[in-house]
Amino acid sequence: SQLAGLVAGLRERRAAGVVVKMAVADAAAEGEGPVVLGLDADASWSYVASLVRSMLGAAGGTGEPAEDLFGLADSISSLVDAPVTIEDLSSRVLAFSGHQAGADVGRHDTILGRQVPASYLQVLEERGVFRWLARESTPIYIEPLEDRMHGRVAVSVRAGAEALGSIWAVVDQPLEPERERAFVEAARVVALHLLRLRAAGDLDRRVQAELVG
C-alpha cells in the first residue's frame, strides 16, 4: 500500500514517526520502524503544528523530556481553555498545566499526591470511564464526581492500538467541537512525547546494564 511504502522509506531514513490523515489501526509498521499515528480526515494540521512548535519551544533544544511535558500541558490548557493534567495508565500525574487555582478539590488532591485518589478512581471505574479510554480515541465527558467538583473531559493517549495514558481537563460542560478536535490532536502529540520519554528510559537502562556488566 501507499502507507506501507511511505513507512518503509522513512525506516531507511531512521525517522521516529509519521502522522497521516487516515485510520492506522491496521497499518502499524512491522518490526522496528517509525511510529504511525493517524489524524481524522477533518482534523486541523495547524493545531498539530502549533503543539509541536510549543513542545520544541519548551524544550529549547536542551530541556529534559519530563520538563517539556509540562510545557506541552500548558499548550493544551490554552487550546481547550481549561486546567489540564497528563496521566499514565495507572492514573499517576506525569505533568500538569498552570492555572490550576480555578480547578477543584479533586484536582488539587490529585496534583499534590501526583496520583488520582483511590476514591475517585473507584467512581470513574464504576462509570465505565476507563473502559471507554481503553477502547476509544474520542473524548468522554464525565459529570462531577461529587457536589464540590467540576466535570471532566478525558481523552486517551495512544500510539496506534497501544494506550499510553490520558489527558484530563477540568470543565463544566462538554468541549465545543473545535476545542474537542484540538484535544484529540493534542493527545496524538502527547503520544509522540511519551514515546520519546520511553525511548530515553530504555536507553538509560541499557547504559546502566552495560556499566553494571
N, C-alpha and C positions, 0 to 999 in steps of 0.2 A: 504494500500500500504506500501511498504518498507519505504518510506519517512514519511508517517503518523506515523508508528511505531517508527521511529527514533525521530521524534518531540515529541511524547508522552513520550518517555523515557527521553529526555532532559528536558521536562517540569517538570518531577518529580525531576530532579537534579537541577532545578532552573537556567538552562543555559540561557544566554541573547540572544544567536543566534547561527545559524549554517550556514555554507557555503557549498553548494553542486554543483557538476558539472552536472547540469541539469536545464531545464526550470522549474520555480517555480510559474508562473503566476496563475496557478490553484491549487497550493499546499500550500497556506498560512495556517498556523495553525488556527484552530477555537478557539475563546476565547483567554484568556491570555496564553501566552507561548512564546517560543523563536522566534525571527525573522528569517525567512528563506530567504537567499539570494542565487541566482543561478549564477554560472560561465558558460561560454561557454565551450563546451567539449574540445576544443583545447587550453584553457587558461592555463597559467603557474602558478602553485602554488607558485613558487619561488618568483614571483613578489608580490603576496599577503603576503607571509611570510616576505618579505623584508619591505613592507609598514607597516605591523603590528609591526615589531620589531622597525622600525623608530618611529612609533607613541608612543610605550611604552617607548622607549629611551628618546623621547622628554618630556614625562610626568615625567620620573624619579621616578615614583611611587607616586609623591606628587604634580605634576603640575595641574593647573586648566584646565578643558576641553577646554575652548576657547583658551588658550595658546598652548595647544597640537595641535590644529588645524593649527596653523601657522607652527609648525614643520612638520606636515603632508604635508602642501602646499610646503614646501621646498623639501621634499622627492619626491613628484610628479614632481616638477620642474626638479629635477635631472634625473628622469626617462625619461621625454619627451624632456629634453634639451630646455626648454622654460620657460619664466616667467608665473606664474600661479596665478589665483585668485579662491577662493571658494565662491560661492554666494548663497543666499537663493532664494526662489521662487519670491521674489519681486525685485530681482537683487541688493540687498544690499550686500556689501562685508563682508563676515564673517572672511576671512583670506586671506593673500596674501604671496607669496614666496619672497625671496630675489632676487637680480639681476634684478630689475625692470628698471634699468637705460637704458637697451637696448630695452625697450618697446617703446611706442609712446605716443602722447599727450592724446589719448583717455584713455589709461591705467592710465596715471598719474592723469587725471581728476577724473577717477573712484576711485582710491585709496585715493586721497585727500578728496573727498566727501563721501567716503565709500558707494557710490551708483553709478550705471551706469547712466550717464547723460540722461535726457529725450530725447534729440535729437537723441542719438544713439539708445535708446530703440525703438523709432518710426521706424527707418530704419530696425532694427532687426525684429520688428513685421511685417513690410511690406514684408520682405524677407521670412517670414514663419519660422524663426529660433525657436521661442518659441513654435510654433505648433509642430515642429519636436521634441524638447526636451520634450514636454508633452506626446508624444506617443512612442518615440523610445529610446532604450538603447544604440545605437551605436553613435559614434561621428559625428558631422556635421562640415564641413569646411566652413568658411564664408570669402568671398572675402573682401578686405579692404573696410571700410565704407566710406573713403574719401582718397584723394591723399596722405596726410601726415601720413597715418596709415598703419600698417601691417595687415595681415589677422588674423583670429582667428580660433581655433578649440574648440568646446564645447561638453560636454557630460553631460547627465542628471545624477543626483544622486538620486537613488530611492531604497526603501525597498519594494520588491515585486512590487505591482502595484502602490504604493504611491510615488509620486515625492516629494523630499525633498529639492532639489536645483540643482546646476550645477557647473561644473568646466570649467574654460576658460584658454586657453593657447595662448600666442601671437606667431604666426608662420608666415612664408612666403609661406608655401605650406602645403598640407595635410600631416599628420603624416605617417611615414613609417609603414608597417604592425606590426612590433614588438612593436614599440612605441605606436601604436594605441591600441593594446591589453593591454599594460601596463596602458594606460589611462583609458580604460574601467574597468580594475580590480581595479585601484585606486579609481574609483567612488564608487565601492562596499565597499571599506574600509572606505571611507568618509561617506557613508551611515550609517555604524555602529557607527561612531563617532558622527554624527548628532543625531542619536537616543539616544546616551549617553547624549548629551547636553540637548535634550528634556526631558529625564527622570530626569536629575538633576534639570531642571527648574520646572518640575511638583512637585518634592519633595520639593523644596523651597517654592512653592506656597501653598502646603499643610501645611507646617510648619508655614508659615505666617498666614494662615487662622486659624490654631489652636491657635496661640498666640493671634490673634485678638479676637477669641471666648473666 
